[in-house]
Amino acid sequence: MARRSRFVVAALLLVVGLLVPLAAWLVTGLSAVHKAQSALAARAEDARRLEARSLGGRVMVRLSALRDVETRRPYFHYQSLYHDPMGADLGASITPSPLAHGAADPLIASYFQVDASGALSVPTYNGEVDDLSHGETADAGHRLRDLLAPSARLLEAAAVDAPEVDVVAISAKSTFFGQQTKQVLDNSDWQQNANANEIYGSLKNNLKGNSKGGKPESGYPSGLTANPGTVLITIEPLRWAVVSIGGVPRLFTLRRVTTPAGKVTQGILIAVDALERSLGLEGAQLVTSLSPGQGEADIVLPLTQGSLSVEVPPVDPRSLDTERADLLREFLVRYLPIATAALCAGALVLAVVAQAERLARQRSQFAASAAHELRTPLAGLRLYGEMLEGGLGDPAQTHTYARRISEEAARLGRVVTNVLGFSQLERGALRVKPESRDLVAWLFETTERLRPAIEAAGASFELDVETDELIVPFDADALFQMLQNLVDNAEKYTREETDRAIRIGVAVTKTSAQLFVEDHGAGIDAGFARTLFDAFSRGTRDDGPAGIGLGLSISRALAVAHGGDLLHEHVTPRGARFVVSLPLRPAASA
């Protein structure tokens, strides 16, 4: 129990000193990996949001710069024809708008104007003056007017209903942001801009009359005169808004212009796709929505309605999975070799302790068995020796007493020989000296030497030899020790059997000569077969015949030293068969 407790104590120490730290390291390491994996997703999301805000800032700067420029644009540029009040020429000076051929900025899809009656017009298309409405620009303007016209009231409402918004200037030039512009015009300038189409037509007719020699008339159409006085034009700042056009939310910048003729809404349709291309958003996209913006990616623009935001696609989950797997792999690459080495070292320590305890038990068992095996023949030797010395017993049995002394001495010699053989085996000093000789003749001679003791024990020999002569290299003394151990075991393990015949024979194969010993006893239990040839192992229970468990171990070692082997075979229906195989030629190690 004390020896067994040493193994238990060693196991407990290893658990406390090795498994607990390894388990703690594993738990804390996996927890750290899990936190790092979670942080990966968080960092990726933070990076996505930061990129969205950065892109949003670029968009805001670009759009603010655009509005900064467009805020200074006079209200009458939104007409296809206009009269420039600051022109050098006096009188009626009607020219096409600088916007008549489209916007110079690629972000502007179209300019438009909604008058007080709700009619929508674009400067690139003039439906009243035929010679100004031709070409690709006019066709594109016509299409844009048809697209925007159904939503004219929505555009007007987005501008009219807008509250006053104060915006921090992005550029030092943005001096008009958040404030109205007041413009005072001569009444004649106002009239000419308000009736630019009519005046343009009158001027064109007059020019045709001059070509025929007629006298040019006034530059004003019939019923229109240059009345004295001034008018006040109020231009509100441009404001951003998202309006649904054809079911699609689109981005506009809108302003109200108050004129003597009523309220006018002027605006610009922003080409969001062109904005994306110009800024190189690299996979991100601008999203316009009719609902108010609430996300972190919303662009900080003063929209009167709707929202504009940058949508940056999330990180590919597969790349995150790869990074997560890399983190776990990195930890396992550090942990597993150290843990494996530590566990192997712990297992080795436990194996050494277990082996030491097993050897201690075996040596204890060997000491007890050897003492018994030595005491029994020594007691017989002493008994018969004293009888002969003292003239005791039957004088007629003197020969029998002497034979018993010889048998007990032989038995004692077998025990001593096996012990010495095991000592040589442990030291690696077990050697054999094979010499070529007749195995069959040797077997007959040897069995005759063993027969008296075997028959005295109540057993008998049966010889089974296939050939009359078989020359084999073997060490006669070593082979005698093997045969004696096998015969002794056969005799001991058949003492309870009715058939105590021991069958000994020689067989020949292509490569070896086989010497076998077979009995008709109970045989070897399957549970003992694996350790049958181990030192101190016995193929029976504790209540079996006495012995020290070295015979089979020494015999196999001697057979292997010959270059052969010793094997066990089951015999049907009962019994055990041990076969010593000897090579037909000398072993290489002999």
C-alpha positions as CSV (number, residue, x, y, z in Angstrom):
1,M,0.0,0.0,0.0
2,A,2.9,2.4,0.8
3,R,4.5,1.7,-2.5
4,R,1.3,2.2,-4.4
5,S,0.8,5.4,-2.6
6,R,4.1,6.7,-4.0
7,F,2.6,6.5,-7.5
8,V,-0.6,8.2,-6.3
9,V,1.4,11.0,-4.7
10,A,3.6,11.4,-7.8
11,A,0.4,11.6,-9.9
12,L,-1.2,14.2,-7.7
13,L,2.0,16.2,-7.7
14,L,2.1,16.1,-11.5
15,V,-1.5,17.1,-11.7
16,V,-1.0,20.1,-9.4
17,G,2.4,21.1,-10.7
18,L,1.8,20.3,-14.4
19,L,-1.8,19.9,-15.5
20,V,-3.2,22.8,-13.5
21,P,-0.7,25.3,-14.9
22,L,-1.2,23.9,-18.4
23,A,-5.0,24.1,-18.0
24,A,-4.8,27.6,-16.7
25,W,-2.5,28.6,-19.5
26,L,-4.9,27.1,-22.0
27,V,-7.9,28.8,-20.5
28,T,-6.3,32.2,-20.3
29,G,-4.7,31.8,-23.7
30,L,-8.0,30.9,-25.4
31,S,-9.7,33.7,-23.5
32,A,-7.0,36.1,-24.8
33,V,-7.4,34.7,-28.3
34,H,-11.2,35.2,-28.1
35,K,-10.8,38.8,-27.0
36,A,-8.3,39.4,-29.8
37,Q,-10.7,37.8,-32.2
38,S,-13.5,40.0,-31.0
39,A,-11.2,43.0,-31.1
40,L,-10.5,42.2,-34.8
41,A,-14.2,42.7,-35.7
42,A,-14.4,45.8,-33.6
43,R,-11.3,47.3,-35.2
44,A,-12.5,46.4,-38.6
45,E,-15.8,48.1,-37.8
46,D,-14.0,51.2,-36.4
47,A,-11.9,51.3,-39.5
48,R,-15.0,51.1,-41.7
49,R,-16.6,54.0,-39.8
50,L,-13.5,56.0,-39.9
51,E,-13.2,55.5,-43.6
52,A,-16.9,56.4,-44.0
53,R,-16.3,59.7,-42.0
54,S,-13.2,60.5,-44.0
55,L,-15.0,59.9,-47.3
56,G,-17.9,61.9,-46.0
57,G,-15.6,64.8,-45.2
58,R,-14.3,64.7,-48.7
59,V,-17.8,64.7,-50.1
60,M,-18.8,67.6,-47.9
61,V,-15.8,69.6,-49.0
62,R,-16.5,69.0,-52.6
63,L,-20.2,69.8,-52.4
64,S,-19.6,72.8,-50.2
65,A,-17.1,74.1,-52.8
66,L,-19.7,73.6,-55.5
67,R,-22.4,75.5,-53.5
68,D,-19.9,78.2,-52.7
69,V,-19.5,78.8,-56.4
70,E,-23.2,78.4,-57.3
71,T,-24.3,80.8,-54.5
72,R,-22.9,83.7,-56.4
73,R,-24.7,82.8,-59.6
74,P,-27.2,85.5,-60.6
75,Y,-30.8,84.4,-60.5
76,F,-31.4,85.2,-64.2
77,H,-28.7,82.6,-65.3
78,Y,-31.3,79.9,-64.7
79,Q,-33.2,81.2,-67.8
80,S,-32.2,80.1,-71.3
81,L,-32.1,83.8,-72.3
82,Y,-31.2,86.8,-70.1
83,H,-30.3,90.4,-70.0
84,D,-27.2,91.2,-68.1
85,P,-27.8,94.4,-66.0
86,M,-24.0,94.9,-65.8
87,G,-23.5,94.8,-69.5
88,A,-21.8,97.6,-71.3
89,D,-24.5,97.9,-74.0
90,L,-27.5,100.0,-73.3
91,G,-31.0,99.0,-74.3
92,A,-32.2,95.6,-74.9
93,S,-29.2,93.2,-74.7
94,I,-30.6,89.6,-74.7
95,T,-28.1,86.7,-74.8
96,P,-28.2,83.0,-74.2
97,S,-27.5,82.0,-70.6
98,P,-24.0,80.7,-69.8
99,L,-25.9,77.5,-68.7
100,A,-27.6,77.0,-72.0
101,H,-24.9,74.6,-73.2
102,G,-24.8,72.6,-69.9
103,A,-22.9,72.9,-66.7
104,A,-19.1,73.1,-66.6
105,D,-18.9,71.1,-63.4
106,P,-19.5,67.3,-64.0
107,L,-21.2,67.1,-60.6
108,I,-24.2,69.1,-61.9
109,A,-26.7,67.0,-63.9
110,S,-29.0,70.0,-64.5
111,Y,-30.1,73.4,-63.5
112,F,-33.8,74.1,-63.3
113,Q,-36.3,76.8,-62.2
114,V,-39.9,76.5,-61.0
115,D,-41.9,79.7,-61.5
116,A,-44.8,81.0,-59.3
117,S,-47.3,79.0,-61.5
118,G,-45.4,75.7,-60.9
119,A,-44.0,75.5,-64.4
120,L,-40.5,74.0,-64.6
121,S,-37.9,75.1,-67.1
122,V,-34.2,74.3,-67.7
123,P,-31.7,76.7,-69.2
124,T,-30.5,74.1,-71.8
125,Y,-33.9,73.9,-73.4
126,N,-36.1,76.8,-74.6
127,G,-39.5,75.6,-75.7
128,E,-40.6,79.1,-76.8
129,V,-37.7,80.0,-79.1
130,D,-37.3,77.3,-81.7
131,D,-33.9,78.3,-83.0
132,L,-32.5,78.0,-79.5
133,S,-33.8,74.4,-79.0
134,H,-31.7,72.1,-81.1
135,G,-28.7,69.9,-80.7
136,E,-27.7,67.3,-78.1
137,T,-27.7,69.8,-75.3
138,A,-31.2,70.9,-76.0
139,D,-32.4,67.3,-76.3
140,A,-30.8,66.4,-73.0
141,G,-32.3,69.4,-71.4
142,H,-35.7,68.5,-72.8
143,R,-35.4,65.0,-71.3
144,L,-34.3,66.4,-67.9
145,R,-37.2,68.9,-67.9
146,D,-39.6,66.0,-68.6
147,L,-38.0,64.0,-65.8
148,L,-38.2,66.9,-63.3
149,A,-41.5,68.6,-64.3
150,P,-43.8,66.1,-62.6
151,S,-42.0,66.8,-59.3
152,A,-41.9,70.6,-59.6
153,R,-44.2,71.1,-56.7
154,L,-42.1,68.7,-54.5
155,L,-39.0,70.7,-55.4
156,E,-40.8,73.9,-54.7
157,A,-42.0,72.7,-51.4
158,A,-38.5,71.5,-50.4
159,A,-37.2,75.0,-51.0
160,V,-40.2,77.1,-49.7
161,D,-40.7,75.1,-46.6
162,A,-37.0,75.2,-45.6
163,P,-36.2,77.0,-42.4
164,E,-33.3,79.4,-42.1
165,V,-30.1,77.3,-41.7
166,D,-26.8,78.8,-40.5
167,V,-23.9,76.9,-41.9
168,V,-20.2,77.2,-40.8
169,A,-18.2,78.2,-43.9
170,I,-15.9,75.5,-45.2
171,S,-14.1,78.0,-47.4
172,A,-13.3,81.6,-46.7
173,K,-15.2,82.5,-49.9
174,S,-18.4,81.1,-48.5
175,T,-19.6,84.5,-47.3
176,F,-23.1,84.0,-48.6
177,F,-23.9,80.9,-46.6
178,G,-26.7,81.2,-44.2
179,Q,-27.8,84.7,-45.3
180,Q,-30.0,86.2,-47.9
181,T,-28.7,88.3,-50.8
182,K,-30.5,91.5,-51.7
183,Q,-30.2,92.7,-55.3
184,V,-31.6,96.0,-56.5
185,L,-32.3,96.3,-60.2
186,D,-33.6,99.0,-62.5
187,N,-37.2,98.2,-63.5
188,S,-36.1,98.1,-67.1
189,D,-33.5,95.4,-66.3
190,W,-36.0,93.4,-64.4
191,Q,-38.5,93.7,-67.3
192,Q,-36.0,92.6,-69.8
193,N,-35.0,89.5,-67.8
194,A,-38.6,88.7,-67.1
195,N,-39.6,88.9,-70.8
196,A,-36.3,87.8,-72.3
197,N,-38.0,85.4,-74.8
198,E,-40.4,88.0,-76.0
199,I,-37.7,90.6,-76.4
200,Y,-35.5,88.2,-78.1
201,G,-38.2,87.4,-80.7
202,S,-38.9,91.1,-81.3
203,L,-35.2,91.9,-81.8
204,K,-35.0,89.0,-84.2
205,N,-37.9,90.4,-86.2
206,N,-36.5,93.9,-86.3
207,L,-33.2,92.6,-87.5
208,K,-35.0,90.8,-90.4
209,G,-36.8,94.2,-91.2
210,N,-33.5,96.0,-91.4
211,S,-32.2,93.5,-93.9
212,K,-35.1,94.5,-96.1
213,G,-34.3,98.2,-95.7
214,G,-37.0,98.9,-93.1
215,K,-36.5,101.1,-90.1
216,P,-35.7,99.2,-86.9
217,E,-38.2,99.6,-84.1
218,S,-37.7,99.9,-80.4
219,G,-35.9,97.0,-78.8
220,Y,-39.0,96.2,-76.7
221,P,-41.9,94.2,-77.8
222,S,-45.3,95.7,-78.2
223,G,-46.7,97.0,-74.9
224,L,-43.4,96.8,-73.1
225,T,-41.6,100.0,-72.1
226,A,-38.7,100.9,-69.9
227,N,-40.5,102.2,-66.9
228,P,-38.5,104.2,-64.4
229,G,-37.9,103.0,-60.8
230,T,-36.2,100.0,-59.2
231,V,-37.2,96.5,-58.0
232,L,-35.8,94.4,-55.1
233,I,-34.8,90.8,-55.7
234,T,-34.3,88.6,-52.6
235,I,-32.2,85.5,-53.1
236,E,-32.0,83.0,-50.3
237,P,-29.1,80.7,-49.8
238,L,-28.8,77.4,-51.5
239,R,-30.0,74.5,-49.2
240,W,-29.5,70.8,-49.7
241,A,-32.5,68.4,-49.9
242,V,-33.3,64.9,-51.1
243,V,-36.4,64.8,-53.3
244,S,-38.0,61.7,-54.8
245,I,-37.9,62.0,-58.6
246,G,-39.6,59.1,-60.4
247,G,-39.5,57.1,-57.2
248,V,-35.8,57.5,-56.8
249,P,-34.3,59.8,-54.0
250,R,-32.1,62.4,-55.7
251,L,-29.9,65.1,-54.2
252,F,-30.6,68.7,-55.0
253,T,-29.4,72.1,-53.8
254,L,-32.4,74.6,-53.9
255,R,-33.0,78.3,-53.2
256,R,-36.0,80.6,-53.2
257,V,-35.9,83.9,-55.2
258,T,-38.5,86.5,-54.4
259,T,-39.3,88.8,-57.5
260,P,-42.0,91.2,-58.3
261,A,-43.6,88.4,-60.3
262,G,-43.8,86.1,-57.3
263,K,-41.7,83.3,-55.7
264,V,-39.4,81.4,-57.9
265,T,-37.6,78.1,-56.9
266,Q,-34.2,77.5,-58.5
267,G,-32.1,74.4,-58.0
268,I,-29.4,72.1,-59.2
269,L,-29.7,68.3,-59.6
270,I,-26.5,66.7,-58.4
271,A,-25.0,63.7,-60.3
272,V,-24.2,61.5,-57.3
273,D,-22.6,58.9,-59.5
274,A,-20.2,61.5,-61.0
275,L,-19.4,62.6,-57.5
276,E,-18.5,59.0,-56.6
277,R,-16.2,58.8,-59.6
278,S,-14.5,62.1,-59.0
279,L,-13.6,61.3,-55.4
280,G,-12.6,57.7,-56.2
281,L,-14.6,56.1,-53.3
282,E,-13.1,52.7,-54.0
283,G,-16.0,50.4,-53.4
284,A,-17.9,52.8,-51.1
285,Q,-21.0,54.5,-52.4
286,L,-23.2,57.5,-51.7
287,V,-26.7,56.7,-50.6
288,T,-29.5,59.3,-50.8
289,S,-32.6,58.6,-48.6
290,L,-35.8,60.4,-47.9
291,S,-35.6,59.6,-44.2
292,P,-33.5,61.7,-41.8
293,G,-29.9,60.6,-41.4
294,Q,-29.0,58.9,-38.1
295,G,-25.9,56.8,-38.9
296,E,-22.3,57.6,-38.2
297,A,-21.6,57.6,-42.0
298,D,-24.0,60.4,-42.7
299,I,-22.3,63.4,-44.4
300,V,-22.6,66.5,-42.3
301,L,-24.6,68.6,-44.7
302,P,-27.5,70.9,-43.7
303,L,-30.2,68.9,-45.6
304,T,-33.7,70.4,-45.2
305,Q,-35.1,66.9,-45.8
306,G,-33.7,63.4,-46.4
307,S,-30.1,62.3,-45.8
308,L,-26.9,61.7,-47.7
309,S,-24.5,59.1,-46.4
310,V,-21.5,57.1,-47.3
311,E,-21.9,53.4,-47.2
312,V,-18.5,51.5,-46.9
313,P,-19.0,47.8,-47.3
314,P,-18.1,45.7,-44.2
315,V,-15.0,43.7,-44.1
316,D,-15.3,40.3,-45.8
317,P,-16.1,37.8,-43.1
318,R,-13.8,35.3,-44.7
319,S,-10.8,37.6,-44.2
320,L,-11.9,38.1,-40.6
321,D,-12.2,34.3,-40.2
322,T,-8.7,33.9,-41.6
323,E,-7.3,36.4,-39.2
324,R,-9.2,34.8,-36.3
325,A,-7.8,31.4,-37.4
326,D,-4.3,32.9,-37.5
327,L,-4.6,34.2,-34.0
328,L,-5.7,30.8,-32.7
329,R,-3.0,29.0,-34.7
330,E,-0.3,31.4,-33.4
331,F,-1.4,30.5,-29.8
332,L,-1.6,26.8,-30.5
333,V,1.8,26.8,-32.1
334,R,3.3,28.2,-28.9
335,Y,1.1,26.1,-26.5
336,L,1.0,22.6,-28.1
337,P,4.7,21.9,-28.3
338,I,5.3,23.0,-24.7
339,A,2.2,21.3,-23.4
340,T,3.1,18.1,-25.3
341,A,6.6,18.1,-24.1
342,A,5.5,18.7,-20.5
343,L,2.8,16.0,-20.7
344,C,5.3,13.6,-22.2
345,A,7.8,14.4,-19.4
346,G,5.0,13.9,-16.8
347,A,4.0,10.7,-18.4
348,L,7.6,9.6,-18.4
349,V,8.0,10.4,-14.8
350,L,4.8,8.5,-13.9
351,A,6.0,5.6,-16.1
352,V,9.3,5.5,-14.2
353,V,7.6,5.6,-10.9
354,A,5.2,2.9,-12.0
355,Q,8.1,0.8,-13.3
356,A,10.0,1.3,-10.1
357,E,7.0,0.2,-8.1
358,R,6.4,-2.8,-10.4
359,L,10.0,-3.8,-10.1
360,A,9.8,-3.4,-6.4
361,R,6.8,-5.7,-6.2
362,Q,8.4,-8.2,-8.6
363,R,11.6,-8.2,-6.6
364,S,9.7,-8.7,-3.4
365,Q,7.7,-11.5,-5.1
366,F,11.0,-12.9,-6.4
367,A,12.6,-12.8,-3.0
368,A,9.6,-14.6,-1.5
369,S,9.4,-17.2,-4.3
370,A,13.2,-17.7,-4.4
371,A,13.3,-18.2,-0.7
372,H,10.5,-20.8,-1.0
373,E,12.2,-22.5,-4.0
374,L,15.5,-22.6,-2.2
375,R,14.2,-23.6,1.2
376,T,12.3,-26.6,-0.1
377,P,15.2,-28.4,-1.7
378,L,17.5,-27.3,1.1
379,A,15.2,-28.8,3.6
380,G,15.1,-32.1,1.6
381,L,18.9,-32.1,1.4
382,R,19.2,-31.5,5.1
383,L,16.7,-34.2,5.9
384,Y,18.1,-37.0,3.8
385,G,21.7,-35.9,4.7
386,E,21.0,-36.2,8.4
387,M,19.2,-39.6,7.9
388,L,22.2,-40.9,6.1
389,E,24.6,-39.4,8.6
390,G,22.8,-40.8,11.6
391,G,21.9,-44.1,10.1
392,L,18.2,-43.4,10.5
393,G,15.4,-44.7,8.4
394,D,15.4,-48.0,6.5
395,P,18.9,-49.1,5.6
396,A,17.4,-50.7,2.5
397,Q,16.3,-47.2,1.3
398,T,19.8,-45.7,1.4
399,H,19.9,-45.7,-2.4
400,T,16.5,-43.9,-2.5
401,Y,17.7,-41.3,0.0
402,A,20.8,-40.6,-2.1
403,R,18.6,-40.3,-5.3
404,R,16.3,-37.8,-3.4
405,I,19.4,-35.8,-2.4
406,S,20.5,-35.7,-6.1
407,E,17.0,-34.6,-7.2
408,E,16.8,-31.9,-4.6
409,A,20.3,-30.7,-5.6
410,A,19.3,-30.7,-9.2
411,R,16.2,-28.7,-8.4
412,L,18.3,-26.3,-6.4
413,G,20.7,-26.0,-9.3
414,R,17.9,-25.1,-11.7
415,V,16.8,-22.2,-9.4
416,V,20.3,-21.0,-9.1
417,T,20.9,-21.3,-12.8
418,N,17.8,-19.3,-13.6
419,V,18.7,-16.6,-11.1
420,L,22.2,-16.3,-12.6
421,G,20.8,-16.3,-16.1
422,F,18.4,-13.4,-15.2
423,S,21.4,-11.5,-13.7
424,Q,23.3,-12.0,-16.9
425,L,20.2,-10.9,-19.0
426,E,19.9,-7.7,-17.0
427,R,23.5,-6.9,-17.5
428,G,23.4,-7.7,-21.1
429,A,26.0,-10.5,-20.6
430,L,23.9,-13.4,-21.7
431,R,25.9,-15.3,-24.4
432,V,25.6,-18.6,-26.2
433,K,28.2,-20.6,-28.2
434,P,26.4,-22.6,-30.9
435,E,28.2,-25.6,-32.3
436,S,26.8,-27.8,-35.1
437,R,25.6,-31.1,-33.8
438,D,22.8,-33.6,-34.1
439,L,19.7,-32.2,-32.5
440,V,17.9,-35.5,-32.6
441,A,20.7,-37.5,-30.8
442,W,21.0,-34.7,-28.3
443,L,17.3,-34.8,-27.6
444,F,17.3,-38.6,-26.9
445,E,20.3,-38.2,-24.6
446,T,18.8,-35.3,-22.7
447,T,15.3,-36.8,-22.2
448,E,17.0,-39.9,-20.7
449,R,18.7,-37.6,-18.2
450,L,15.4,-35.9,-17.3
451,R,13.2,-39.1,-17.4
452,P,13.9,-40.4,-13.8
453,A,12.9,-37.1,-12.1
454,I,9.9,-36.7,-14.4
455,E,8.7,-40.2,-13.8
456,A,9.3,-39.9,-10.1
457,A,7.0,-36.9,-10.2
458,G,4.3,-39.0,-11.8
459,A,4.6,-37.7,-15.4
460,S,6.0,-39.3,-18.5
461,F,7.7,-38.5,-21.8
462,E,6.3,-39.0,-25.4
463,L,8.9,-38.4,-28.1
464,D,7.8,-37.2,-31.6
465,V,10.8,-36.9,-34.0
466,E,10.3,-36.5,-37.8
467,T,13.9,-37.4,-38.8
468,D,16.7,-39.6,-37.6
469,E,19.4,-36.9,-37.8
470,L,19.2,-33.1,-37.9
471,I,22.5,-31.1,-37.8
472,V,21.8,-27.7,-36.2
473,P,24.1,-25.1,-34.6
474,F,23.2,-24.7,-31.0
475,D,24.7,-24.3,-27.5
476,A,24.0,-27.6,-25.7
477,D,24.0,-26.2,-22.2
478,A,21.7,-23.3,-23.1
479,L,19.3,-25.6,-25.0
480,F,19.4,-28.0,-22.0
481,Q,18.4,-25.1,-19.7
482,M,15.5,-24.2,-22.0
483,L,14.3,-27.8,-22.3
484,Q,14.6,-28.3,-18.6
485,N,12.5,-25.1,-17.8
486,L,9.8,-26.1,-20.3
487,V,9.6,-29.7,-19.1
488,D,9.6,-28.6,-15.4
489,N,6.7,-26.2,-16.2
490,A,4.8,-28.9,-18.1
491,E,5.2,-31.2,-15.1
492,K,4.1,-28.6,-12.5
493,Y,1.0,-27.4,-14.5
494,T,-0.3,-30.9,-15.1
495,R,-0.2,-32.2,-11.5
496,E,-4.0,-32.0,-11.3
497,E,-4.6,-33.7,-14.7
498,T,-5.2,-37.4,-15.4
499,D,-3.2,-37.3,-18.6
500,R,0.3,-36.2,-17.5
501,A,2.2,-37.2,-20.7
502,I,4.6,-34.6,-21.8
503,R,5.1,-34.7,-25.6
504,I,8.6,-33.6,-26.8
505,G,9.5,-33.6,-30.4
506,V,11.6,-32.1,-33.2
507,A,10.1,-30.7,-36.5
508,V,11.8,-29.0,-39.5
509,T,10.7,-26.1,-41.6
510,K,12.5,-24.4,-44.6
511,T,14.5,-22.1,-42.3
512,S,14.5,-23.6,-38.8
513,A,14.5,-26.6,-36.6
514,Q,11.8,-26.6,-34.0
515,L,12.0,-28.2,-30.6
516,F,8.6,-28.3,-29.0
517,V,7.2,-29.3,-25.5
518,E,3.5,-30.0,-25.2
519,D,1.3,-30.8,-22.2
520,H,-2.3,-31.6,-21.6
521,G,-2.9,-29.2,-18.7
522,A,-5.3,-26.3,-18.3
523,G,-3.3,-24.1,-20.7
524,I,-2.5,-20.4,-20.5
525,D,-5.2,-17.9,-19.8
526,A,-5.6,-15.2,-22.5
527,G,-5.0,-12.5,-19.9
528,F,-1.5,-13.8,-19.2
529,A,-0.5,-14.3,-22.9
530,R,0.8,-10.7,-23.3
531,T,3.2,-10.8,-20.3
532,L,3.9,-14.6,-20.4
533,F,7.6,-14.1,-21.2
534,D,8.2,-11.1,-18.9
535,A,10.5,-11.6,-16.0
536,F,8.7,-12.6,-12.7
537,S,5.5,-13.2,-14.7
538,R,3.7,-16.5,-14.3
539,G,1.0,-17.8,-16.5
540,T,-1.3,-18.7,-13.6
541,R,-3.1,-17.3,-10.6
542,D,-1.5,-16.9,-7.2
543,D,-2.8,-20.3,-6.1
544,G,-0.9,-22.1,-8.8
545,P,2.3,-24.1,-8.5
546,A,5.3,-22.4,-6.8
547,G,7.9,-20.7,-8.9
548,I,9.9,-17.5,-9.3
549,G,8.7,-16.6,-12.9
550,L,12.1,-16.6,-14.6
551,G,12.1,-19.8,-16.6
552,L,10.2,-18.6,-19.7
553,S,12.0,-15.2,-19.7
554,I,15.4,-16.8,-19.6
555,S,14.5,-19.4,-22.1
556,R,13.2,-16.9,-24.7
557,A,16.4,-14.8,-24.2
558,L,18.5,-17.9,-24.9
559,A,16.5,-18.7,-28.0
560,V,16.8,-15.2,-29.3
561,A,20.6,-15.3,-28.6
562,H,20.6,-18.3,-31.0
563,G,18.9,-16.2,-33.7
564,G,15.6,-17.9,-33.1
565,D,12.6,-17.5,-30.8
566,L,10.4,-19.2,-28.2
567,L,6.7,-19.0,-28.9
568,H,3.6,-20.2,-27.1
569,E,0.7,-22.0,-28.9
570,H,-2.7,-23.1,-27.6
571,V,-3.5,-26.8,-27.8
572,T,-7.0,-28.0,-28.6
573,P,-8.9,-29.0,-26.6
574,R,-6.6,-28.5,-23.6
575,G,-3.0,-27.8,-23.0
576,A,-0.1,-25.6,-23.9
577,R,2.7,-25.9,-26.5
578,F,6.0,-24.1,-26.4
579,V,8.2,-24.1,-29.5
580,V,11.9,-23.3,-29.6
581,S,12.9,-22.4,-33.2
582,L,16.6,-22.6,-34.0
583,P,18.0,-21.4,-37.4
584,L,19.4,-24.1,-39.6
585,R,22.5,-22.0,-40.1
586,P,24.6,-20.2,-37.5
587,A,23.1,-16.8,-36.4
588,A,24.9,-13.7,-37.5
589,S,25.4,-12.7,-33.9
590,A,26.7,-16.0,-32.8
